[in-house]
Amino acid sequence: MSEVIPLESLGTATPGKLANEVNEARALWRLRWTMLHSITRRAVQASRVQLMSIAAASLVLWLGLFYLFFEGFQFKGGIHFPLVATTF
């Protein structure tokens, strides 16, 4: 189910005129955005379970890293280094 986008809606110049750089850049950005939107929509429709498992694994990983660093800083806060205190 691919969508047909008319060239006029991409911001390109009419066939009788030369397109300037701004219109070309705008057309290419719109094409990139349309492709990204299409690919993302197709991926979500085709493999929701896979995307949800990737999101869940990422969440578990980041929460685990946060907990690890949080506990490390809590542990470090209880340790005093006399050399560091006298130096600084």
N, C-alpha and C positions, 0 to 999 in steps of 0.2 A: 504494500500500500504506500507507494511513494507519491508525494505531492508534486504537482506541476506548478512552478512559480513563474509567472510571466516576467519577462525581462524588464518591463517598464517598472515593476514594483521593486526591483533591485537597485534602483537609483542610477542606472546607466543612462547615458545620453541617447537621444533619438538617433536612428540610423543615419540621418543626414548630417549630424554634427559630430565633432570630435569630443570625446569624453575628457574631462580634465582629471588631474590626479586625485583630487578630493572625491569626485564621484566614483572613480575606480576603486579607491580605498574603501569607501563606504559600501560599495557593492560586494567587495571581497569579504569585509567583516560581516555583512549580513549573510552571505553564503556560508561562512564559517559557523556563525551562530545557528543557522538553519540546520546545517549538517550535525552539529553537536546536539541540538535539541532532538533531531530525528534519531540519532544513534542512542541517546540516553533513553528516549521513550521506548524504542524497540528493545533495549536491554532490560528495562524494567518490566515490560510486558512478557518477555520470553523467559526470564530467569529470576523471578522474585525471591525464591528460596536461596539461591546462590548469593544474591546481593544482600539479603538480610543476614546470612551467616557471615559474610565478610564484614558487615557493619557491626555485628555482635562481637566478633573476634577482635576487631579494632577497638571497640569500647572496653572490652576486658583487658586488652593490652595496655591502653592508656590509663585506665584506673589502677592497674597493677603497678605501672611505673610511678604514678602519683603516690600511691601508698608506700612504695619502696623508698622514694626520695623523702617523703614526709617523715617516715620512721627514722631514716638516716639522719635527718636534721634534728629530730627530737633527741636521738642518741648523742649526736655531736654537741648539742646544747648542754648536756650534763657533764661533759668532759672539759676540764680546765687544763690548759697547757701553761705552766709557769714561764717558760722561755718566751712564749709569744706575748704574754702579759707584760713582761719586763722590757721586751724589745719595742713594743708599740705602746 
